[in-house]
Amino acid sequence: MMRAVQQLDTRDTARMLGIDEQLVKTRYLRGKRLLRTLVDVHIEGAGLHLHEFAGRRCDAMVSRVLNRLAEDEPGTPGS
């Protein structure tokens, strides 16, 4: 929590907890790995899938959405 949420550096975190800096790094990395595993299990359990960025296809979709939003704005031609 101190490293991830409060964004304290390793040295300050170690000092506040009264432990070695290397132990802070180890616990932080272990916690991130555990959290990632739990999130992955939750996502899979919910039947959700994450997709990688699809480049031009995503850019085209964003462009269509932005154009549609601009068309729907009051006072613009065609609205």
PyMOL Python script that loads the backbone (N, CA, C, O; Angstrom):
from pymol import cmd

cmd.read_pdbstr("""\
ATOM      1  N   MET A   1       0.834  -1.198   0.000  1.00  0.00           N
ATOM      2  CA  MET A   1       0.000   0.000   0.000  1.00  0.00           C
ATOM      3  C   MET A   1       0.869   1.249   0.000  1.00  0.00           C
ATOM      4  O   MET A   1       0.576   2.216  -0.704  1.00  0.00           O
ATOM      5  N   MET A   2       1.924   1.230   0.779  1.00  0.00           N
ATOM      6  CA  MET A   2       2.780   2.422   0.848  1.00  0.00           C
ATOM      7  C   MET A   2       3.453   2.700  -0.497  1.00  0.00           C
ATOM      8  O   MET A   2       3.575   3.853  -0.911  1.00  0.00           O
ATOM      9  N   ARG A   3       3.884   1.644  -1.169  1.00  0.00           N
ATOM     10  CA  ARG A   3       4.565   1.812  -2.459  1.00  0.00           C
ATOM     11  C   ARG A   3       3.555   2.104  -3.567  1.00  0.00           C
ATOM     12  O   ARG A   3       3.744   3.050  -4.332  1.00  0.00           O
ATOM     13  N   ALA A   4       2.501   1.321  -3.668  1.00  0.00           N
ATOM     14  CA  ALA A   4       1.584   1.421  -4.799  1.00  0.00           C
ATOM     15  C   ALA A   4       0.594   2.570  -4.668  1.00  0.00           C
ATOM     16  O   ALA A   4       0.382   3.313  -5.626  1.00  0.00           O
ATOM     17  N   VAL A   5      -0.008   2.724  -3.508  1.00  0.00           N
ATOM     18  CA  VAL A   5      -1.070   3.716  -3.343  1.00  0.00           C
ATOM     19  C   VAL A   5      -0.511   5.060  -2.885  1.00  0.00           C
ATOM     20  O   VAL A   5      -0.820   6.102  -3.463  1.00  0.00           O
ATOM     21  N   GLN A   6       0.309   5.024  -1.849  1.00  0.00           N
ATOM     22  CA  GLN A   6       0.855   6.271  -1.321  1.00  0.00           C
ATOM     23  C   GLN A   6       2.087   6.731  -2.083  1.00  0.00           C
ATOM     24  O   GLN A   6       2.564   7.846  -1.874  1.00  0.00           O
ATOM     25  N   GLN A   7       2.604   5.888  -2.962  1.00  0.00           N
ATOM     26  CA  GLN A   7       3.736   6.180  -3.836  1.00  0.00           C
ATOM     27  C   GLN A   7       4.996   6.601  -3.086  1.00  0.00           C
ATOM     28  O   GLN A   7       5.743   7.469  -3.539  1.00  0.00           O
ATOM     29  N   LEU A   8       5.220   5.972  -1.929  1.00  0.00           N
ATOM     30  CA  LEU A   8       6.470   6.206  -1.221  1.00  0.00           C
ATOM     31  C   LEU A   8       7.579   5.448  -1.930  1.00  0.00           C
ATOM     32  O   LEU A   8       7.333   4.401  -2.530  1.00  0.00           O
ATOM     33  N   ASP A   9       8.791   5.965  -1.866  1.00  0.00           N
ATOM     34  CA  ASP A   9       9.884   5.226  -2.479  1.00  0.00           C
ATOM     35  C   ASP A   9      10.312   4.073  -1.563  1.00  0.00           C
ATOM     36  O   ASP A   9       9.884   3.981  -0.412  1.00  0.00           O
ATOM     37  N   THR A  10      11.150   3.216  -2.094  1.00  0.00           N
ATOM     38  CA  THR A  10      11.566   2.012  -1.377  1.00  0.00           C
ATOM     39  C   THR A  10      12.253   2.355  -0.057  1.00  0.00           C
ATOM     40  O   THR A  10      11.997   1.719   0.966  1.00  0.00           O
ATOM     41  N   ARG A  11      13.107   3.337  -0.082  1.00  0.00           N
ATOM     42  CA  ARG A  11      13.860   3.710   1.120  1.00  0.00           C
ATOM     43  C   ARG A  11      12.927   4.167   2.239  1.00  0.00           C
ATOM     44  O   ARG A  11      13.051   3.718   3.379  1.00  0.00           O
ATOM     45  N   ASP A  12      11.983   5.069   1.909  1.00  0.00           N
ATOM     46  CA  ASP A  12      11.060   5.573   2.925  1.00  0.00           C
ATOM     47  C   ASP A  12      10.143   4.473   3.448  1.00  0.00           C
ATOM     48  O   ASP A  12       9.844   4.419   4.641  1.00  0.00           O
ATOM     49  N   THR A  13       9.706   3.608   2.562  1.00  0.00           N
ATOM     50  CA  THR A  13       8.849   2.502   2.979  1.00  0.00           C
ATOM     51  C   THR A  13       9.596   1.587   3.935  1.00  0.00           C
ATOM     52  O   THR A  13       9.065   1.197   4.976  1.00  0.00           O
ATOM     53  N   ALA A  14      10.823   1.246   3.581  1.00  0.00           N
ATOM     54  CA  ALA A  14      11.636   0.376   4.442  1.00  0.00           C
ATOM     55  C   ALA A  14      11.858   1.019   5.812  1.00  0.00           C
ATOM     56  O   ALA A  14      11.764   0.353   6.842  1.00  0.00           O
ATOM     57  N   ARG A  15      12.149   2.296   5.811  1.00  0.00           N
ATOM     58  CA  ARG A  15      12.388   3.006   7.074  1.00  0.00           C
ATOM     59  C   ARG A  15      11.125   2.998   7.934  1.00  0.00           C
ATOM     60  O   ARG A  15      11.198   2.740   9.135  1.00  0.00           O
ATOM     61  N   MET A  16       9.968   3.279   7.328  1.00  0.00           N
ATOM     62  CA  MET A  16       8.725   3.336   8.095  1.00  0.00           C
ATOM     63  C   MET A  16       8.313   1.972   8.650  1.00  0.00           C
ATOM     64  O   MET A  16       7.718   1.885   9.724  1.00  0.00           O
ATOM     65  N   LEU A  17       8.636   0.901   7.904  1.00  0.00           N
ATOM     66  CA  LEU A  17       8.288  -0.440   8.359  1.00  0.00           C
ATOM     67  C   LEU A  17       9.373  -1.085   9.208  1.00  0.00           C
ATOM     68  O   LEU A  17       9.153  -2.123   9.832  1.00  0.00           O
ATOM     69  N   GLY A  18      10.555  -0.455   9.225  1.00  0.00           N
ATOM     70  CA  GLY A  18      11.659  -1.000   9.999  1.00  0.00           C
ATOM     71  C   GLY A  18      12.218  -2.287   9.404  1.00  0.00           C
ATOM     72  O   GLY A  18      12.647  -3.185  10.129  1.00  0.00           O
ATOM     73  N   ILE A  19      12.207  -2.366   8.054  1.00  0.00           N
ATOM     74  CA  ILE A  19      12.738  -3.544   7.376  1.00  0.00           C
ATOM     75  C   ILE A  19      13.731  -3.116   6.304  1.00  0.00           C
ATOM     76  O   ILE A  19      13.864  -1.930   6.003  1.00  0.00           O
ATOM     77  N   ASP A  20      14.428  -4.097   5.732  1.00  0.00           N
ATOM     78  CA  ASP A  20      15.425  -3.852   4.704  1.00  0.00           C
ATOM     79  C   ASP A  20      14.751  -3.446   3.386  1.00  0.00           C
ATOM     80  O   ASP A  20      13.642  -3.891   3.087  1.00  0.00           O
ATOM     81  N   GLU A  21      15.427  -2.601   2.606  1.00  0.00           N
ATOM     82  CA  GLU A  21      14.884  -2.153   1.325  1.00  0.00           C
ATOM     83  C   GLU A  21      14.633  -3.328   0.382  1.00  0.00           C
ATOM     84  O   GLU A  21      13.641  -3.337  -0.348  1.00  0.00           O
ATOM     85  N   GLN A  22      15.522  -4.316   0.393  1.00  0.00           N
ATOM     86  CA  GLN A  22      15.355  -5.479  -0.484  1.00  0.00           C
ATOM     87  C   GLN A  22      14.067  -6.234  -0.143  1.00  0.00           C
ATOM     88  O   GLN A  22      13.393  -6.752  -1.034  1.00  0.00           O
ATOM     89  N   LEU A  23      13.732  -6.292   1.139  1.00  0.00           N
ATOM     90  CA  LEU A  23      12.508  -6.957   1.556  1.00  0.00           C
ATOM     91  C   LEU A  23      11.280  -6.188   1.057  1.00  0.00           C
ATOM     92  O   LEU A  23      10.278  -6.793   0.678  1.00  0.00           O
ATOM     93  N   VAL A  24      11.361  -4.872   1.058  1.00  0.00           N
ATOM     94  CA  VAL A  24      10.268  -4.049   0.519  1.00  0.00           C
ATOM     95  C   VAL A  24      10.068  -4.376  -0.960  1.00  0.00           C
ATOM     96  O   VAL A  24       8.939  -4.572  -1.408  1.00  0.00           O
ATOM     97  N   LYS A  25      11.164  -4.432  -1.717  1.00  0.00           N
ATOM     98  CA  LYS A  25      11.075  -4.743  -3.151  1.00  0.00           C
ATOM     99  C   LYS A  25      10.467  -6.120  -3.369  1.00  0.00           C
ATOM    100  O   LYS A  25       9.597  -6.295  -4.222  1.00  0.00           O
ATOM    101  N   THR A  26      10.930  -7.100  -2.592  1.00  0.00           N
ATOM    102  CA  THR A  26      10.430  -8.468  -2.739  1.00  0.00           C
ATOM    103  C   THR A  26       8.940  -8.537  -2.440  1.00  0.00           C
ATOM    104  O   THR A  26       8.177  -9.138  -3.197  1.00  0.00           O
ATOM    105  N   ARG A  27       8.531  -7.929  -1.348  1.00  0.00           N
ATOM    106  CA  ARG A  27       7.110  -7.962  -0.974  1.00  0.00           C
ATOM    107  C   ARG A  27       6.254  -7.216  -1.987  1.00  0.00           C
ATOM    108  O   ARG A  27       5.143  -7.644  -2.300  1.00  0.00           O
ATOM    109  N   TYR A  28       6.761  -6.119  -2.492  1.00  0.00           N
ATOM    110  CA  TYR A  28       6.014  -5.337  -3.480  1.00  0.00           C
ATOM    111  C   TYR A  28       5.794  -6.149  -4.760  1.00  0.00           C
ATOM    112  O   TYR A  28       4.681  -6.213  -5.281  1.00  0.00           O
ATOM    113  N   LEU A  29       6.857  -6.762  -5.256  1.00  0.00           N
ATOM    114  CA  LEU A  29       6.735  -7.561  -6.473  1.00  0.00           C
ATOM    115  C   LEU A  29       5.848  -8.781  -6.251  1.00  0.00           C
ATOM    116  O   LEU A  29       5.057  -9.139  -7.124  1.00  0.00           O
ATOM    117  N   ARG A  30       5.973  -9.418  -5.100  1.00  0.00           N
ATOM    118  CA  ARG A  30       5.137 -10.570  -4.784  1.00  0.00           C
ATOM    119  C   ARG A  30       3.665 -10.157  -4.715  1.00  0.00           C
ATOM    120  O   ARG A  30       2.793 -10.867  -5.216  1.00  0.00           O
ATOM    121  N   GLY A  31       3.397  -9.023  -4.102  1.00  0.00           N
ATOM    122  CA  GLY A  31       2.026  -8.516  -4.001  1.00  0.00           C
ATOM    123  C   GLY A  31       1.430  -8.188  -5.365  1.00  0.00           C
ATOM    124  O   GLY A  31       0.264  -8.487  -5.625  1.00  0.00           O
ATOM    125  N   LYS A  32       2.234  -7.569  -6.244  1.00  0.00           N
ATOM    126  CA  LYS A  32       1.758  -7.257  -7.590  1.00  0.00           C
ATOM    127  C   LYS A  32       1.429  -8.530  -8.360  1.00  0.00           C
ATOM    128  O   LYS A  32       0.422  -8.596  -9.066  1.00  0.00           O
ATOM    129  N   ARG A  33       2.287  -9.542  -8.218  1.00  0.00           N
ATOM    130  CA  ARG A  33       2.052 -10.819  -8.897  1.00  0.00           C
ATOM    131  C   ARG A  33       0.771 -11.484  -8.386  1.00  0.00           C
ATOM    132  O   ARG A  33      -0.029 -11.994  -9.170  1.00  0.00           O
ATOM    133  N   LEU A  34       0.592 -11.473  -7.073  1.00  0.00           N
ATOM    134  CA  LEU A  34      -0.602 -12.071  -6.477  1.00  0.00           C
ATOM    135  C   LEU A  34      -1.858 -11.332  -6.931  1.00  0.00           C
ATOM    136  O   LEU A  34      -2.861 -11.960  -7.270  1.00  0.00           O
ATOM    137  N   LEU A  35      -1.806 -10.012  -6.938  1.00  0.00           N
ATOM    138  CA  LEU A  35      -2.956  -9.217  -7.372  1.00  0.00           C
ATOM    139  C   LEU A  35      -3.289  -9.509  -8.832  1.00  0.00           C
ATOM    140  O   LEU A  35      -4.458  -9.659  -9.186  1.00  0.00           O
ATOM    141  N   ARG A  36      -2.259  -9.591  -9.682  1.00  0.00           N
ATOM    142  CA  ARG A  36      -2.479  -9.890 -11.096  1.00  0.00           C
ATOM    143  C   ARG A  36      -3.153 -11.258 -11.247  1.00  0.00           C
ATOM    144  O   ARG A  36      -4.070 -11.413 -12.053  1.00  0.00           O
ATOM    145  N   THR A  37      -2.702 -12.239 -10.479  1.00  0.00           N
ATOM    146  CA  THR A  37      -3.290 -13.579 -10.535  1.00  0.00           C
ATOM    147  C   THR A  37      -4.753 -13.539 -10.112  1.00  0.00           C
ATOM    148  O   THR A  37      -5.604 -14.150 -10.758  1.00  0.00           O
ATOM    149  N   LEU A  38      -5.045 -12.831  -9.043  1.00  0.00           N
ATOM    150  CA  LEU A  38      -6.429 -12.736  -8.567  1.00  0.00           C
ATOM    151  C   LEU A  38      -7.334 -12.035  -9.576  1.00  0.00           C
ATOM    152  O   LEU A  38      -8.473 -12.448  -9.790  1.00  0.00           O
ATOM    153  N   VAL A  39      -6.824 -10.983 -10.187  1.00  0.00           N
ATOM    154  CA  VAL A  39      -7.607 -10.259 -11.199  1.00  0.00           C
ATOM    155  C   VAL A  39      -7.837 -11.160 -12.408  1.00  0.00           C
ATOM    156  O   VAL A  39      -8.948 -11.210 -12.936  1.00  0.00           O
ATOM    157  N   ASP A  40      -6.804 -11.871 -12.851  1.00  0.00           N
ATOM    158  CA  ASP A  40      -6.947 -12.781 -13.991  1.00  0.00           C
ATOM    159  C   ASP A  40      -8.006 -13.841 -13.704  1.00  0.00           C
ATOM    160  O   ASP A  40      -8.843 -14.127 -14.561  1.00  0.00           O
ATOM    161  N   VAL A  41      -7.978 -14.423 -12.512  1.00  0.00           N
ATOM    162  CA  VAL A  41      -8.955 -15.444 -12.144  1.00  0.00           C
ATOM    163  C   VAL A  41     -10.361 -14.850 -12.144  1.00  0.00           C
ATOM    164  O   VAL A  41     -11.303 -15.485 -12.616  1.00  0.00           O
ATOM    165  N   HIS A  42     -10.504 -13.645 -11.623  1.00  0.00           N
ATOM    166  CA  HIS A  42     -11.812 -12.980 -11.590  1.00  0.00           C
ATOM    167  C   HIS A  42     -12.330 -12.714 -13.002  1.00  0.00           C
ATOM    168  O   HIS A  42     -13.497 -12.964 -13.302  1.00  0.00           O
ATOM    169  N   ILE A  43     -11.458 -12.209 -13.856  1.00  0.00           N
ATOM    170  CA  ILE A  43     -11.852 -11.892 -15.234  1.00  0.00           C
ATOM    171  C   ILE A  43     -12.274 -13.167 -15.958  1.00  0.00           C
ATOM    172  O   ILE A  43     -13.306 -13.189 -16.628  1.00  0.00           O
ATOM    173  N   GLU A  44     -11.483 -14.225 -15.826  1.00  0.00           N
ATOM    174  CA  GLU A  44     -11.825 -15.487 -16.479  1.00  0.00           C
ATOM    175  C   GLU A  44     -13.131 -16.050 -15.914  1.00  0.00           C
ATOM    176  O   GLU A  44     -13.959 -16.571 -16.662  1.00  0.00           O
ATOM    177  N   GLY A  45     -13.314 -15.947 -14.600  1.00  0.00           N
ATOM    178  CA  GLY A  45     -14.526 -16.452 -13.966  1.00  0.00           C
ATOM    179  C   GLY A  45     -15.767 -15.703 -14.405  1.00  0.00           C
ATOM    180  O   GLY A  45     -16.864 -16.262 -14.413  1.00  0.00           O
ATOM    181  N   ALA A  46     -15.602 -14.455 -14.767  1.00  0.00           N
ATOM    182  CA  ALA A  46     -16.734 -13.642 -15.219  1.00  0.00           C
ATOM    183  C   ALA A  46     -16.990 -13.819 -16.711  1.00  0.00           C
ATOM    184  O   ALA A  46     -17.922 -13.235 -17.265  1.00  0.00           O
ATOM    185  N   GLY A  47     -16.154 -14.629 -17.354  1.00  0.00           N
ATOM    186  CA  GLY A  47     -16.326 -14.861 -18.787  1.00  0.00           C
ATOM    187  C   GLY A  47     -15.878 -13.691 -19.634  1.00  0.00           C
ATOM    188  O   GLY A  47     -16.283 -13.562 -20.790  1.00  0.00           O
ATOM    189  N   LEU A  48     -15.053 -12.850 -19.073  1.00  0.00           N
ATOM    190  CA  LEU A  48     -14.561 -11.697 -19.815  1.00  0.00           C
ATOM    191  C   LEU A  48     -13.231 -12.049 -20.475  1.00  0.00           C
ATOM    192  O   LEU A  48     -12.500 -12.918 -19.999  1.00  0.00           O
ATOM    193  N   HIS A  49     -12.933 -11.377 -21.556  1.00  0.00           N
ATOM    194  CA  HIS A  49     -11.669 -11.597 -22.246  1.00  0.00           C
ATOM    195  C   HIS A  49     -11.040 -10.244 -22.533  1.00  0.00           C
ATOM    196  O   HIS A  49     -11.724  -9.284 -22.889  1.00  0.00           O
ATOM    197  N   LEU A  50      -9.750 -10.188 -22.375  1.00  0.00           N
ATOM    198  CA  LEU A  50      -9.027  -8.971 -22.700  1.00  0.00           C
ATOM    199  C   LEU A  50      -8.407  -9.139 -24.075  1.00  0.00           C
ATOM    200  O   LEU A  50      -7.881 -10.203 -24.401  1.00  0.00           O
ATOM    201  N   HIS A  51      -8.467  -8.105 -24.866  1.00  0.00           N
ATOM    202  CA  HIS A  51      -7.934  -8.163 -26.219  1.00  0.00           C
ATOM    203  C   HIS A  51      -6.801  -7.155 -26.353  1.00  0.00           C
ATOM    204  O   HIS A  51      -6.822  -6.077 -25.759  1.00  0.00           O
ATOM    205  N   GLU A  52      -5.824  -7.539 -27.143  1.00  0.00           N
ATOM    206  CA  GLU A  52      -4.735  -6.616 -27.406  1.00  0.00           C
ATOM    207  C   GLU A  52      -5.224  -5.499 -28.325  1.00  0.00           C
ATOM    208  O   GLU A  52      -6.221  -5.647 -29.032  1.00  0.00           O
ATOM    209  N   PHE A  53      -4.514  -4.400 -28.300  1.00  0.00           N
ATOM    210  CA  PHE A  53      -4.837  -3.264 -29.155  1.00  0.00           C
ATOM    211  C   PHE A  53      -4.800  -3.702 -30.620  1.00  0.00           C
ATOM    212  O   PHE A  53      -3.856  -4.369 -31.041  1.00  0.00           O
ATOM    213  N   ALA A  54      -5.814  -3.334 -31.392  1.00  0.00           N
ATOM    214  CA  ALA A  54      -5.934  -3.794 -32.775  1.00  0.00           C
ATOM    215  C   ALA A  54      -5.501  -2.736 -33.787  1.00  0.00           C
ATOM    216  O   ALA A  54      -5.920  -2.786 -34.944  1.00  0.00           O
ATOM    217  N   GLY A  55      -4.689  -1.803 -33.381  1.00  0.00           N
ATOM    218  CA  GLY A  55      -4.101  -0.841 -34.308  1.00  0.00           C
ATOM    219  C   GLY A  55      -5.101  -0.055 -35.119  1.00  0.00           C
ATOM    220  O   GLY A  55      -5.951   0.643 -34.567  1.00  0.00           O
ATOM    221  N   ARG A  56      -4.998  -0.171 -36.442  1.00  0.00           N
ATOM    222  CA  ARG A  56      -5.833   0.619 -37.346  1.00  0.00           C
ATOM    223  C   ARG A  56      -7.322   0.378 -37.127  1.00  0.00           C
ATOM    224  O   ARG A  56      -8.130   1.298 -37.256  1.00  0.00           O
ATOM    225  N   ARG A  57      -7.677  -0.848 -36.797  1.00  0.00           N
ATOM    226  CA  ARG A  57      -9.098  -1.146 -36.563  1.00  0.00           C
ATOM    227  C   ARG A  57      -9.633  -0.309 -35.397  1.00  0.00           C
ATOM    228  O   ARG A  57     -10.728   0.247 -35.478  1.00  0.00           O
ATOM    229  N   CYS A  58      -8.857  -0.224 -34.318  1.00  0.00           N
ATOM    230  CA  CYS A  58      -9.274   0.591 -33.172  1.00  0.00           C
ATOM    231  C   CYS A  58      -9.287   2.072 -33.528  1.00  0.00           C
ATOM    232  O   CYS A  58     -10.198   2.804 -33.141  1.00  0.00           O
ATOM    233  N   ASP A  59      -8.281   2.507 -34.262  1.00  0.00           N
ATOM    234  CA  ASP A  59      -8.243   3.906 -34.679  1.00  0.00           C
ATOM    235  C   ASP A  59      -9.464   4.266 -35.521  1.00  0.00           C
ATOM    236  O   ASP A  59     -10.039   5.343 -35.365  1.00  0.00           O
ATOM    237  N   ALA A  60      -9.851   3.365 -36.408  1.00  0.00           N
ATOM    238  CA  ALA A  60     -11.019   3.606 -37.256  1.00  0.00           C
ATOM    239  C   ALA A  60     -12.284   3.696 -36.404  1.00  0.00           C
ATOM    240  O   ALA A  60     -13.137   4.550 -36.648  1.00  0.00           O
ATOM    241  N   MET A  61     -12.409   2.826 -35.415  1.00  0.00           N
ATOM    242  CA  MET A  61     -13.592   2.844 -34.547  1.00  0.00           C
ATOM    243  C   MET A  61     -13.650   4.147 -33.748  1.00  0.00           C
ATOM    244  O   MET A  61     -14.710   4.761 -33.628  1.00  0.00           O
ATOM    245  N   VAL A  62     -12.522   4.558 -33.213  1.00  0.00           N
ATOM    246  CA  VAL A  62     -12.478   5.817 -32.454  1.00  0.00           C
ATOM    247  C   VAL A  62     -12.874   6.977 -33.355  1.00  0.00           C
ATOM    248  O   VAL A  62     -13.633   7.855 -32.945  1.00  0.00           O
ATOM    249  N   SER A  63     -12.368   6.980 -34.566  1.00  0.00           N
ATOM    250  CA  SER A  63     -12.694   8.051 -35.500  1.00  0.00           C
ATOM    251  C   SER A  63     -14.189   8.088 -35.798  1.00  0.00           C
ATOM    252  O   SER A  63     -14.787   9.163 -35.831  1.00  0.00           O
ATOM    253  N   ARG A  64     -14.803   6.916 -36.017  1.00  0.00           N
ATOM    254  CA  ARG A  64     -16.248   6.868 -36.283  1.00  0.00           C
ATOM    255  C   ARG A  64     -17.049   7.382 -35.089  1.00  0.00           C
ATOM    256  O   ARG A  64     -18.018   8.123 -35.257  1.00  0.00           O
ATOM    257  N   VAL A  65     -16.645   6.991 -33.903  1.00  0.00           N
ATOM    258  CA  VAL A  65     -17.361   7.430 -32.706  1.00  0.00           C
ATOM    259  C   VAL A  65     -17.250   8.940 -32.546  1.00  0.00           C
ATOM    260  O   VAL A  65     -18.248   9.611 -32.286  1.00  0.00           O
ATOM    261  N   LEU A  66     -16.047   9.476 -32.699  1.00  0.00           N
ATOM    262  CA  LEU A  66     -15.864  10.924 -32.559  1.00  0.00           C
ATOM    263  C   LEU A  66     -16.656  11.690 -33.616  1.00  0.00           C
ATOM    264  O   LEU A  66     -17.239  12.734 -33.323  1.00  0.00           O
ATOM    265  N   ASN A  67     -16.675  11.173 -34.836  1.00  0.00           N
ATOM    266  CA  ASN A  67     -17.464  11.827 -35.891  1.00  0.00           C
ATOM    267  C   ASN A  67     -18.943  11.806 -35.553  1.00  0.00           C
ATOM    268  O   ASN A  67     -19.649  12.794 -35.754  1.00  0.00           O
ATOM    269  N   ARG A  68     -19.406  10.684 -35.043  1.00  0.00           N
ATOM    270  CA  ARG A  68     -20.821  10.566 -34.672  1.00  0.00           C
ATOM    271  C   ARG A  68     -21.165  11.527 -33.530  1.00  0.00           C
ATOM    272  O   ARG A  68     -22.224  12.155 -33.542  1.00  0.00           O
ATOM    273  N   LEU A  69     -20.284  11.636 -32.562  1.00  0.00           N
ATOM    274  CA  LEU A  69     -20.513  12.568 -31.448  1.00  0.00           C
ATOM    275  C   LEU A  69     -20.573  14.000 -31.952  1.00  0.00           C
ATOM    276  O   LEU A  69     -21.402  14.788 -31.499  1.00  0.00           O
ATOM    277  N   ALA A  70     -19.693  14.337 -32.891  1.00  0.00           N
ATOM    278  CA  ALA A  70     -19.681  15.692 -33.453  1.00  0.00           C
ATOM    279  C   ALA A  70     -20.972  15.956 -34.213  1.00  0.00           C
ATOM    280  O   ALA A  70     -21.487  17.073 -34.177  1.00  0.00           O
ATOM    281  N   GLU A  71     -21.507  14.942 -34.905  1.00  0.00           N
ATOM    282  CA  GLU A  71     -22.761  15.109 -35.640  1.00  0.00           C
ATOM    283  C   GLU A  71     -23.932  15.339 -34.697  1.00  0.00           C
ATOM    284  O   GLU A  71     -24.876  16.056 -35.031  1.00  0.00           O
ATOM    285  N   ASP A  72     -23.870  14.731 -33.523  1.00  0.00           N
ATOM    286  CA  ASP A  72     -24.976  14.809 -32.571  1.00  0.00           C
ATOM    287  C   ASP A  72     -24.956  16.074 -31.717  1.00  0.00           C
ATOM    288  O   ASP A  72     -25.905  16.332 -30.976  1.00  0.00           O
ATOM    289  N   GLU A  73     -23.886  16.867 -31.809  1.00  0.00           N
ATOM    290  CA  GLU A  73     -23.802  18.093 -31.023  1.00  0.00           C
ATOM    291  C   GLU A  73     -24.801  19.107 -31.540  1.00  0.00           C
ATOM    292  O   GLU A  73     -24.946  19.270 -32.752  1.00  0.00           O
ATOM    293  N   PRO A  74     -25.503  19.803 -30.628  1.00  0.00           N
ATOM    294  CA  PRO A  74     -26.444  20.848 -31.067  1.00  0.00           C
ATOM    295  C   PRO A  74     -25.721  21.944 -31.837  1.00  0.00           C
ATOM    296  O   PRO A  74     -24.598  22.317 -31.498  1.00  0.00           O
ATOM    297  N   GLY A  75     -26.367  22.451 -32.869  1.00  0.00           N
ATOM    298  CA  GLY A  75     -25.803  23.553 -33.629  1.00  0.00           C
ATOM    299  C   GLY A  75     -24.835  23.131 -34.705  1.00  0.00           C
ATOM    300  O   GLY A  75     -24.257  23.986 -35.376  1.00  0.00           O
ATOM    301  N   THR A  76     -24.636  21.821 -34.894  1.00  0.00           N
ATOM    302  CA  THR A  76     -23.761  21.378 -35.972  1.00  0.00           C
ATOM    303  C   THR A  76     -24.620  20.923 -37.139  1.00  0.00           C
ATOM    304  O   THR A  76     -25.736  20.443 -36.938  1.00  0.00           O
ATOM    305  N   PRO A  77     -24.115  21.068 -38.346  1.00  0.00           N
ATOM    306  CA  PRO A  77     -24.892  20.661 -39.521  1.00  0.00           C
ATOM    307  C   PRO A  77     -25.291  19.196 -39.438  1.00  0.00           C
ATOM    308  O   PRO A  77     -24.493  18.338 -39.062  1.00  0.00           O
ATOM    309  N   GLY A  78     -26.547  18.927 -39.797  1.00  0.00           N
ATOM    310  CA  GLY A  78     -27.039  17.561 -39.816  1.00  0.00           C
ATOM    311  C   GLY A  78     -27.607  17.103 -38.495  1.00  0.00           C
ATOM    312  O   GLY A  78     -27.988  15.939 -38.372  1.00  0.00           O
ATOM    313  N   SER A  79     -27.682  17.993 -37.472  1.00  0.00           N
ATOM    314  CA  SER A  79     -28.246  17.545 -36.186  1.00  0.00           C
ATOM    315  C   SER A  79     -29.650  18.042 -35.993  1.00  0.00           C
ATOM    316  O   SER A  79     -30.270  17.758 -34.969  1.00  0.00           O
TER     317      SER A  79
END
""", "prot")
cmd.dss("prot")
cmd.show_as("cartoon", "prot")
cmd.util.cbc("prot")
cmd.orient("prot")
